[in-house]
Amino acid sequence: MTSTVFITGATSGFGEACARRFAEAGWSLILTGRREERLQALSAELSKVTSVHTLTLDVRDRKAMEAAVAGLPAQFATINALINNAGLALGTDPAPKTDLDDWDTMVDTNVKGLIYSTRLLLPRLIAHGKGATIVNLGSVAGNYPYPGSHVYGASKAFVGQFSLNLRCDLQGTGVRVTNLEPGMCESEFSLVRFGGDKAKYDATYAGVDPIQSKDIADTIYWIVTQPAHININSLELMPVTQSWAGFAVERHKQG
Ligand SMILES: NC(=O)c1ccc[n+]([C@@H]2O[C@H](COP(=O)([O-])OP(=O)(O)OC[C@H]3O[C@@H](n4cnc5c(N)ncnc54)[C@H](OP(=O)(O)O)[C@@H]3O)[C@@H](O)[C@H]2O)c1
């Protein structure tokens, strides 16, 4: 029987690459995102190789999420994998200079959106049982502090702890949970973070050889297709060119 993956945020970056990777392996796809045209274009392309169901919605809209999951066509009713990928960072200004609306948006998307899709799909994943998998997109930003990360990093720390806690509650169901924690990857993520500033986007990746969305999709596919008795709890990956810069120390003027 064909396996089905539910991917949030499939209109670009990791989500779109996952759609292609799972389609290539013969999985049926449920693809979500707000940008209707992109979803339709991807669906038109991938429908040539597999079954695709699209849901144009905002993950922050709990009612829309509830209706979409309740209304899944019978062919897509059994879910084998949930990739909780929709998310964003807004800005890199220090906390006192940020717009509180941006903080709201990050919490509503990265935290609340992710818990909505998880809770709504849990019954279907549990019904599938052994081998079903949830992959949550955390980040190295949830593990290490850096200037300008404030609410974004904190939202990803939430994803990490939520993933661990879910594992406890899913004990005995066969459902697996992974927190995937990438470092610097090239995608529209930075364009969104910099408010569409292409020069800042280009400067971010210049000379870095960052991880690409396809690399993440391959990693997620590997996680989901591990033997059913193995749970990858968390997996952190970075480009070789990225490491840590140490502590900042403020020094008082002497003498
Ligand atoms: N790129 C990185 O360096 C990096 C590193 C670590 C973790 N991550 C995480 O990985 C995930 C994917 O990032 P990416 O690099 O693939 O970024 P991306 O290319 O900007 O893709 C983000 C996706 O999330 C969707 N999305 C955002 N807000 C949404 C909302 N309110 N409702 C529905 N969908 C929404 C977007 O679709 P629409 O705009 O069409 O709705 C888009 O499909 C995010 O959770 C991000 O935090 C990224």
The ligand as an SDF file (V2000), in Angstrom:
LIG
                    3D

 48 52  0  0  0  0  0  0  0  0999 V2000
   17.0420   27.6730    6.1050 N   0  0  0  0  0  0  0  0  0  0  0  0
   17.6690   27.5280    7.2510 C   0  0  0  0  0  0  0  0  0  0  0  0
   18.8430   27.9460    7.4060 O   0  0  0  0  0  0  0  0  0  0  0  0
   16.9890   26.7960    8.4040 C   0  0  0  0  0  0  0  0  0  0  0  0
   17.8130   26.3050    9.4280 C   0  0  0  0  0  0  0  0  0  0  0  0
   17.2260   25.6490   10.4970 C   0  0  0  0  0  0  0  0  0  0  0  0
   15.8610   25.4590   10.5210 C   0  0  0  0  0  0  0  0  0  0  0  0
   15.0690   25.9450    9.5020 N   0  0  0  0  0  0  0  0  0  0  0  0
   13.6290   25.7340    9.6120 C   0  0  0  0  0  0  0  0  0  0  0  0
   13.2170   24.8980    8.5570 O   0  0  0  0  0  0  0  0  0  0  0  0
   11.8560   25.1920    8.1990 C   0  0  0  0  0  0  0  0  0  0  0  0
   11.7530   25.4370    6.7000 C   0  0  0  0  0  0  0  0  0  0  0  0
   12.6080   26.5050    6.3600 O   0  0  0  0  0  0  0  0  0  0  0  0
   13.1020   26.7740    4.8850 P   0  0  0  0  0  0  0  0  0  0  0  0
   14.5720   27.0350    4.9830 O   0  0  0  0  0  0  0  0  0  0  0  0
   12.6460   25.7280    3.9430 O   0  0  0  0  0  0  0  0  0  0  0  0
   12.3790   28.2040    4.6140 O   0  0  0  0  0  0  0  0  0  0  0  0
   11.4740   28.7190    3.3920 P   0  0  0  0  0  0  0  0  0  0  0  0
   12.1000   28.3760    2.0950 O   0  0  0  0  0  0  0  0  0  0  0  0
   11.2100   30.1430    3.7070 O   0  0  0  0  0  0  0  0  0  0  0  0
   10.1160   27.8610    3.5530 O   0  0  0  0  0  0  0  0  0  0  0  0
    9.2410   28.0760    4.6050 C   0  0  0  0  0  0  0  0  0  0  0  0
    7.9120   27.3990    4.3040 C   0  0  0  0  0  0  0  0  0  0  0  0
    7.0460   27.6070    5.4350 O   0  0  0  0  0  0  0  0  0  0  0  0
    5.8010   28.0520    4.9600 C   0  0  0  0  0  0  0  0  0  0  0  0
    5.1340   28.9210    5.9300 N   0  0  0  0  0  0  0  0  0  0  0  0
    5.6570   29.9720    6.6120 C   0  0  0  0  0  0  0  0  0  0  0  0
    4.7140   30.5380    7.3760 N   0  0  0  0  0  0  0  0  0  0  0  0
    3.5750   29.8220    7.1710 C   0  0  0  0  0  0  0  0  0  0  0  0
    2.2600   29.9200    7.6700 C   0  0  0  0  0  0  0  0  0  0  0  0
    1.8940   30.8720    8.5420 N   0  0  0  0  0  0  0  0  0  0  0  0
    1.3390   29.0280    7.2440 N   0  0  0  0  0  0  0  0  0  0  0  0
    1.6720   28.0790    6.3600 C   0  0  0  0  0  0  0  0  0  0  0  0
    2.9040   27.9130    5.8640 N   0  0  0  0  0  0  0  0  0  0  0  0
    3.8390   28.7990    6.2530 C   0  0  0  0  0  0  0  0  0  0  0  0
    6.1060   28.8110    3.6630 C   0  0  0  0  0  0  0  0  0  0  0  0
    4.9630   28.7720    2.8040 O   0  0  0  0  0  0  0  0  0  0  0  0
    4.0100   30.0140    2.4560 P   0  0  0  0  0  0  0  0  0  0  0  0
    4.8210   31.2660    2.5930 O   0  0  0  0  0  0  0  0  0  0  0  0
    3.5410   29.7320    1.0690 O   0  0  0  0  0  0  0  0  0  0  0  0
    2.9050   29.9120    3.4620 O   0  0  0  0  0  0  0  0  0  0  0  0
    7.2220   27.9560    3.0760 C   0  0  0  0  0  0  0  0  0  0  0  0
    6.6820   26.9050    2.3170 O   0  0  0  0  0  0  0  0  0  0  0  0
   11.4380   26.3760    9.0620 C   0  0  0  0  0  0  0  0  0  0  0  0
   10.7170   25.8870   10.1700 O   0  0  0  0  0  0  0  0  0  0  0  0
   12.7700   26.9850    9.4990 C   0  0  0  0  0  0  0  0  0  0  0  0
   12.6580   27.6560   10.7380 O   0  0  0  0  0  0  0  0  0  0  0  0
   15.6130   26.6130    8.4430 C   0  0  0  0  0  0  0  0  0  0  0  0
  1  2  1  0
  2  3  2  0
  2  4  1  0
  4  5  1  0
  4 48  2  0
  5  6  2  0
  6  7  1  0
  7  8  2  0
  8  9  1  0
  8 48  1  0
  9 10  1  0
  9 46  1  0
 10 11  1  0
 11 12  1  0
 11 44  1  0
 12 13  1  0
 13 14  1  0
 14 15  2  0
 14 16  1  0
 14 17  1  0
 17 18  1  0
 18 19  2  0
 18 20  1  0
 18 21  1  0
 21 22  1  0
 22 23  1  0
 23 24  1  0
 23 42  1  0
 24 25  1  0
 25 26  1  0
 25 36  1  0
 26 27  1  0
 26 35  1  0
 27 28  2  0
 28 29  1  0
 29 30  1  0
 29 35  2  0
 30 31  1  0
 30 32  2  0
 32 33  1  0
 33 34  2  0
 34 35  1  0
 36 37  1  0
 36 42  1  0
 37 38  1  0
 38 39  2  0
 38 40  1  0
 38 41  1  0
 42 43  1  0
 44 45  1  0
 44 46  1  0
 46 47  1  0
M  CHG  2   8   1  16  -1
M  END
$$$$
